[in-house]
Amino acid sequence: MDKPLTKWYCDVCGHPIEDVEKGYVIWKTTDELKSHSFKIIHQTTCDLNDHHSSAALKHFLGERGLVYLLSMLSFGPIKKRIGDGSHCHVADMDEFVDFTRRLQTPFYEEARRYFSNPELLENYCDANEVLPYLPEQLEKIIKRYGDR
């Protein structure tokens, strides 16, 4: 089992990114400045030319990373009070939440590799929207469905 929040799987080649300094995040932006198609990749070697926005993986991690991610959803109360509004920069909320969980929720990145398993889907069909994504549940998913 991977140590949580230290290894990611490249969305281009599928191989692990074990050094945060070698990871990069890329995404697309619509004409309305809405961000979408977020991908975690190996910097340089797995870059996609059609994703024009990018930042180092490390900028999305930890407490500062959460602040950065949330700023894509809302400018926040200070900016709103000085007239900058509270504009959301995200085109697809479900995609963005999945992306955020990959970067902020322990065990999510490894467990998500098993989310299409029919037995797993059956076992969680009655679960609420929180339970499957709790770190202890994600750890159970890895132990039960990993290495099959």
C-alpha angles and dihedrals in degrees: 000000000000121000102254119259094006102087130046132181117237113244090214107044100014093228121129123267103213099167113063089207089064094051127093136180121221131182144167128244127210125223086262089058094252115149122225145147094055114191134182109216145165105270113255098347096068101029119141118217094214094061104081100177122071146158137176114278091235090066090067098050133093127356094324090048091054089053089052092048093048091050087065088061099042139002086223135232098297094054090042092054092052091051104263094117126219102275119178112222095194123101099191116032096193092052091048093049090051089050091049092049089053089058102036111026118081114240094005096109093055097038095050088070088073100044093106093056106122093217091051091049090050092048092052099039092106096041121114122241093270107043102071092052099050110114093240091053092047089052089052090050091054093048094046102040104023123103094018 
